[in-house]
Amino acid sequence: MKLKTKVIVTQPIHAKGMEMLTPYVETVIVAPDDKPETILSLLDDDVEGVIVRYNVFNREMIEKAKNLKVISRHGIGTELIDREAANEHGVMIVNTPDAATVSVAEHVVAMAMMLCRKMLFAHKAVLTGNFAAKNTYNPDDVDGKTIGFIGLGRIGIEAAKRSIGVGMHVIAYDPYIRSEVAEKLGIRLCASMEEVLKEADFVSIHTPLTPETKHMIGAKELALMKNSAYLINCARGEVVDEPALIEALQKGVIAGAGLDVFAKEPPDPDNPLLGMENVVLTPHSSSLTMSGKVKMATGAVEQLLKVLREEPPDFLVNKEAFTK
């Protein structure tokens, strides 16, 4: 039986997600675009659920949908959702924290290997007929190198497992994980972020974007890294002070970077990162494998339907508003 309610999908999701949603909800509307004014125009008193991807969902939107019960995030980060407004109006925010774990973890290890093997340089050399570059460009193995994780949540742990699988040593800093838990996984837990930065050949960031983590990696932190080390960021762009990173790359403070996220997305065409040969760039797509898209879409629908059916969701983000 269909729920007599309306759900707005602010950006298209995988067909398997829609196949889960439409048989159980009377009215499902996919926004024609994700402009704030477009989404706002679709909201009314009949809307009880919203699925969001990369778009802002602010106080004005929450207050226009007076009977809104749930905002389901197709992904992990919820910094673009007005949490305070959701709490005030009793709206649950749910997400899919485990859906993209494997996809992002694989991306991290792939970036480490691409950077160490200098694959972009080699690819361009072949395209330009510079086959002799094989004698001079000096790629290296990741085997025996140390990768350090800043944050050791679901993705960090899976990326660490895969790093160990290709022969890397793994260290990490995460004040919320016990050393014995890390040790069982073959990870050495460090006492500080600075220790990781100084020791690692690759530093991979795995923290959410919060007021405390914004620009957590700046000029001071980059200067602690080896000049042969690489920074990998598949978390959120603003965790890194991007101008400081650009300067560090230009001056050889670090050897290179692998970036899936940026301070501004998409980056401006004149952003110096776009022209650097020691940087591997992807368009905030580490989670968007075919498997990842399916898992996020079906996961977001599953959590939304649970709330609309008055069942407890598995991944409630704003627990503070619903626990007494």
Protein Blocks (a to p, Z undefined) as FASTA:
>chain_A
ZZddddddfbdcdfklmmmmmmmpfbacddfbfcfklmmmmgcfklmbdcdfkbccdfkl
mmmmmmbfbdcdebjblklpcfklmmmnopacdddfklmmmmmmmmmmmmmmmmmnommm
mmmmmmnopamlmmmnopadfehpacddehjafklmmmmmmmmmnopacddddfkbcfkl
mmmnopacdfbfklmmmmpmbdcddddddfklgokbcfklmmmpcfkbccddfkbfklpc
fklmmmmmmnomagbdcdfbdfbdcddfklmklmpckbccdehillmcfklmmmmmmmmm
mmmmmmmnopacfbdfklmlmcZZ
